């Protein structure tokens, strides 16, 4: 194998027709790529699923929860075979200040039964399982292989990919870029405008091993039930948030941080995780946990307004490569959007192949399917959420204001009588520099996004 010198800046034009030819080459065996390859293989097409890792999921990083409803279409009764750690039956949203915590805590037994809602799962196991499904359906999985660039025919149409293997050009009528955040393939194809990094956050996580009984006692769960905790106010004002998820005998704890804010702050991400683990509301949950993994990865958090062009002549872009991760405060969902978009890309490519038209017009079924489904519907609806949630008021002022309001509400100051809620709310807002006008504006924006 030749040494990989990094992605080329421009596609290779007019390359010789590669000896190895597929109907479709899917780049990246994350959830998006495997879903695309599975659909295409089932439709009887010759498809290559190319992955740079030694196996699918080998290097992939995320927080820990997969929402599997979209899998129902791809792998009926998937819950009987997917490598699940715990079924999420308890969901908490926490507002934190350095010394306070206000928690909305919801639990339901319904999510602990088929067809389930969310599950914690390790990516190395989950990605390998889904790619295995594609392989079993007939896709050709090619691992330890980096796609280094696009091949274009003399008319400028995408005609395959170049890999870092000697004689490693792979010809294809359609290339589906599922190469994750910061997709160089989509950039090379000119589908992204420049300057996407400001819409990117850095996710950093630790896995801490805990004995299973200790974990279940601390989190108040039993059997295979588990907890998903999302947090705001734990990043020292850097736009972002925190998370804590339970696996079978470990927890995943981490922070998500806006890159610009992180750079300006000069704070190191591991410092913020250390502070989170020491927070009075979190420390008792993770005490004694043994660090088994530390990982970091970028997340495309800009949402709908930052998506690239999704369809080109002979090319589709799916999953994080198309900025389809939904990061909207109470929701951090990327895997289900990746699976959904990959599945629709696979279907659209199969349709185009059957008509013999793999130009952008022939592949138009992709965007139609995305528009008609949760993928673009949710993103459109929540288009304003990233801006609202990553703003200064939501990140620092509101958590402190609400925590103080609740602290004062429950503080008993006899012999003084109880102050009214309105008076307390006004006092808290004033104390934290929140103007009622801004509060009303944010409430309307929040209602528009989430209502
Ligand atoms: P990826 O999963 O990134 O897969 C891309 C694949 O392409 C990889 O296997 C990679 O090795 C391969 N690849 C890349 N370039 C090349 C190349 N040139 N040649 C060959 N192969 C290549 N989502 C959730 O749903 N739930 C969560 O709890 C959650 N928490 C998160 C926490 C963190 C810290 C982070 C970083 C993300 C989190 N996400 C979460 C988001 C989620 O991980 C992504 O949205 C999801 O993985 C996107 O899937 P994908 O298939 O599009 O891309």
Boltz pocket constraint, residues with backbone or C-beta under 6 A from the ligand:
constraints:
  - pocket:
      binder: B
      contacts: [[A, 27], [A, 28], [A, 29], [A, 30], [A, 31], [A, 32], [A, 33], [A, 50], [A, 51], [A, 52], [A, 53], [A, 56], [A, 57], [A, 59], [A, 60], [A, 61], [A, 62], [A, 63], [A, 64], [A, 65], [A, 66], [A, 67], [A, 145], [A, 146], [A, 147], [A, 148], [A, 178], [A, 179], [A, 180], [A, 181], [A, 202], [A, 203], [A, 204], [A, 205], [A, 254], [A, 255], [A, 296], [A, 297], [A, 298], [A, 299], [A, 318], [A, 319], [A, 320], [A, 321], [A, 324], [A, 325], [A, 332], [A, 333], [A, 334], [A, 335], [A, 336], [A, 338]]
      max_distance: 6.0
